[in-house]
C-alpha cells in the first residue's frame, strides 16, 4: 500500500526549505538563526497551514503547528505569497495593505525581517532552492494566488512622500482588513520597515554561498575516481587490492576532499591540482580506520562489518598498511604535476598530520589501558585535536593551500585555530550521534563508543559529576573488556549520562566551540577574498552547527 504524500502547504514548504539549507548551506541558516535567537515566530499561510520557528543554537527548528504563545506572528494571504517570487520589487514594495499582517514588538519584528531577508537573498541564489520552490509552485499553484495588481495613483496627493507612496498602494476596492488569528482589536497590518532607512540588499557587502551537499558530492566522486586510478591492477587482488577498495567505497561525507579542493581554490589554485592530494588524504584516513577498528574492537564501519570482523586480523592489518603506503606514493607522485617545492610542502604536511594522529591514538588507548578518565575537558580537546582534528579539518585545509602554491607557515597557520575549534566540535557531535543518532545515519553500531570505553566529553562529564556512591559501579562497567560488555552495560552508562545531563552539556559545549571557530574563521581568513572556494570553506565551518542531534 503506497503512502499518500502530505499536502503541499506553505508550512511544509518552509519546513523542507530549512531542512535543505541545513544540508546544503548551513552558513545561511546560522546567520538567520542568529537574528531569530530567543524569538518564537508563528506563521500562518493562506492555505490554512501553520508553522512555528525557533532558533536552537545555530539551527532553526520548524514545527508544522500553530504557535501557542508567539513573540512575533505573521499571516500571508495569496498576494503576499505571490510576492515571494517577485524579484523586481524593492524591499519596501514587498508589503501590501491588508495583505501581510504582522504582530510583535518593533525590535523582534525587525529581527524577523532581517532573518528572512538573509534567507531569501542568499538562499535564492542556490539552484537547489530554486528547484524546490519551483516544484512547489508548479504542483500547488493555489498557494500563490494571482499576480499582484498594479497600484493605482492616488487621487489627491498630500505632498508627504511616504504618505503618498502608501496611498498609491491601496486600491479603492480593497477588501476590509481581516483581523489576525481571532484578534478583533487590531485591524491594520504592521509594516516591517522601520520608517526611516532602507537600502537595497544588492548594495551590501557581497557574501558568496555554495551548495555544500552538491559540492561535497562532486569532490567525493572526483576523489574516488583518483583513488581508483591509484590502486594497482595486479595480484594479489582478492587478498589485498580488492580489500583496499572496500573502505573508500563505503561512501563517507567527503569532508576531507572538499576541504582540500576548496582551500586550493580559495587561494586561486586550480581545483584539479588538489585532487591527488585529496585522494592521498582519503587513503591515509581509511588506513587509519582499518587499524583503529582493530584497536577499538569495533564491529561495524559505515553500516558494514569492519575489515577484521569480515576478513580476519592478519589481512586487515596488511590492508591498513597497504593503504598508508599507497597514500605516501600518491603524495610523492605530485612531483610530476606540482613540482618540487609544493610536493616538499605536501610531504611535510602529511608527515606532521600522521604524527599528530598516532600521538592522539596513543593518548586515548593509554587512558583505556590504565583505566583512567581525565577530570578536565582540556585533555579531551588535546587528544581529539591530535587524533582526528588534524587529518579531518586542519591538514586538509593546509594541504589544499599548499597545492595552490602557499608555503608560508604564517599563512598556513591561519587555518589552525579556527579549524581546531571546529574539529573538536565536530568530534563531540560525532560522539553524541553515536549515543543518540540513527544507526543508518551514523554508520556504526549503536552505543559502540560506550562498549569500547572511549573517553568522550560525555563520559568525562559523567565521572566528574557522578555521586560518590555511583562511582564504583560506573568504573566496574567501564573497565570491562570490550568482549565482556553487553548492550545492557552500555545502556546503563547512557542512562547515567542522561541523569546527570552529560549529553546536554556536550551539545552546548560543541555549539560554543563551533561558534568560536566560526568567529576565528571570519577573522583569521580575512586575507582570502570572497570566492567560491572560501564560500565552501565557510559552509563546512557552519556544518557542525547544523547537523541533527
ABEGO torsion letter per residue (X at the ends): XBBBBBBBBAAAAAAAAAAAAAAABAAAAAAAAAAABGBBBBBBBAAGBBBBBBBBEABBBBBBBBBABBABBBBBBAAAAAAAABAABBAAAABBBGABBBBEBAAAAAAAAAAAAAAAAAAAABAAAAAAAAAAAAABAAAAEBBBBBBBBBABBAGBAAAAAAAAABBAABBBBBBBGGBAABABBBBABAGABBBBAAABBBBBBBBAAAAAAAAAAAAAAAAAAABBBBOBAAAAAAAAAAAAABBBAGAAAAAAAAAAAAAGBBAAAAAAAAAAAAAAAAAAAAAAAAAAGBABBGGBBBAAAAAEAAAAAAAAAAAAAAAAAAAAAAAAAAEAAAAAAAAAAAAAAAAAAAAAAAAAAAAAAAGBBBABAAAAAAAAAAAAAAAAAAAAAAAAAAAAGBABAAAAAAAAAAAAAAAAAAAAAAAAAAAABBAAAAGBBBGAAAAAGBBBAAAAAAAAABBAAAAAAAAAAAABBAAABBAAAAAAAAAAAAAAGAAAAAAAAAAAAAAAAAAAAAAAAAABBBBAAAAAAAAAAAAAAABBX
